[in-house]
Amino acid sequence: MLIFAKSWDLIKRSSERQYGAFVFSWLCLNKKPYTYMENAVVQKMAEMRNDLIHNGKMANKQDCVEYAEYVINIIKHITASIDKEKIFDGYKKELLRSILLKTKK
């Protein structure tokens, strides 16, 4: 996990880099590009988020509900699409490697 933490430090303050890392991780794991929602929907939600975060716009209840539904739908899609065995196997390998490195010291 130390490798992950060191890598995360490089992108933790940049959501665009995090999204790029996700897109290419998805590609490597699934052998196809990440395309869940129409670009227009993604662009609309990005603009809404940027208006709230960077431009000081105050969200109304409808904006909050719409954005929450958008995020929940993405999470549901991703979790349903993940090959959990492949991810778990990778996690186990990394955990064992980490333990072995610590015991060699």
C-alpha positions as CSV (number, residue, x, y, z in Angstrom):
1,M,0.0,0.0,0.0
2,L,3.0,2.3,0.4
3,I,3.4,2.3,-3.4
4,F,-0.2,3.5,-3.7
5,A,0.2,6.2,-1.1
6,K,3.3,7.6,-2.8
7,S,1.5,7.6,-6.1
8,W,-1.6,9.2,-4.7
9,D,0.4,12.0,-3.2
10,L,1.2,13.1,-6.8
11,I,-2.4,13.5,-7.8
12,K,-4.4,14.0,-4.5
13,R,-5.0,17.7,-5.2
14,S,-6.0,17.5,-8.8
15,S,-9.4,15.9,-9.6
16,E,-8.6,16.0,-13.4
17,R,-5.5,13.9,-12.8
18,Q,-7.5,11.5,-10.5
19,Y,-10.1,11.1,-13.2
20,G,-7.4,10.5,-15.8
21,A,-5.9,7.8,-13.5
22,F,-9.3,6.2,-13.2
23,V,-10.0,6.2,-16.9
24,F,-6.7,4.5,-17.7
25,S,-7.1,2.1,-14.8
26,W,-10.5,1.2,-16.2
27,L,-8.9,0.6,-19.6
28,C,-6.2,-1.6,-18.2
29,L,-8.6,-3.7,-16.2
30,N,-11.5,-4.0,-18.7
31,K,-9.7,-3.7,-22.0
32,K,-12.2,-1.1,-23.1
33,P,-12.7,2.7,-22.5
34,Y,-14.8,3.9,-19.7
35,T,-18.0,5.2,-21.3
36,Y,-21.0,5.1,-19.0
37,M,-22.9,8.3,-19.5
38,E,-23.3,10.6,-22.4
39,N,-20.7,13.3,-22.7
40,A,-23.4,16.0,-22.4
41,V,-24.5,14.7,-19.0
42,V,-20.9,14.5,-17.8
43,Q,-20.2,18.0,-19.0
44,K,-23.3,19.4,-17.4
45,M,-22.4,17.9,-14.0
46,A,-18.8,19.1,-14.3
47,E,-20.0,22.6,-15.0
48,M,-22.4,22.4,-12.0
49,R,-19.6,21.2,-9.7
50,N,-17.2,23.9,-11.0
51,D,-19.8,26.6,-10.5
52,L,-20.3,25.5,-6.9
53,I,-16.7,24.8,-6.0
54,H,-14.8,27.5,-7.9
55,N,-17.4,30.2,-8.6
56,G,-19.3,30.4,-5.3
57,K,-22.7,29.5,-6.7
58,M,-25.2,28.3,-4.0
59,A,-26.8,25.0,-4.9
60,N,-30.6,24.7,-4.6
61,K,-32.3,21.5,-3.5
62,Q,-32.8,20.3,-7.1
63,D,-29.1,20.8,-7.9
64,C,-28.1,18.7,-4.8
65,V,-30.5,15.9,-5.7
66,E,-29.5,15.8,-9.3
67,Y,-25.8,15.7,-8.5
68,A,-26.3,13.1,-5.8
69,E,-28.3,10.9,-8.2
70,Y,-25.5,11.3,-10.8
71,V,-22.8,10.2,-8.4
72,I,-24.8,7.3,-7.0
73,N,-25.6,6.0,-10.5
74,I,-21.9,6.2,-11.4
75,I,-20.9,4.3,-8.2
76,K,-23.6,1.6,-8.9
77,H,-22.3,1.2,-12.5
78,I,-18.7,0.9,-11.5
79,T,-19.3,-1.5,-8.6
80,A,-21.5,-3.7,-10.8
81,S,-18.9,-3.7,-13.6
82,I,-15.8,-4.5,-11.5
83,D,-14.4,-8.0,-11.7
84,K,-14.2,-8.3,-8.0
85,E,-12.1,-11.5,-8.1
86,K,-9.4,-9.8,-10.2
87,I,-9.3,-6.8,-7.9
88,F,-9.2,-9.0,-4.8
89,D,-6.4,-11.1,-6.3
90,G,-4.4,-7.9,-7.0
91,Y,-5.0,-6.6,-3.5
92,K,-3.9,-10.0,-2.0
93,K,-0.7,-10.0,-4.1
94,E,0.2,-6.4,-3.1
95,L,-0.6,-7.1,0.6
96,L,1.7,-10.2,0.5
97,R,4.4,-8.4,-1.3
98,S,4.2,-5.6,1.3
99,I,4.4,-8.1,4.2
100,L,7.4,-9.8,2.6
101,L,9.2,-6.6,2.2
102,K,8.6,-5.7,5.8
103,T,9.9,-9.1,7.1
104,K,13.1,-8.8,5.1
105,K,14.1,-5.6,7.0
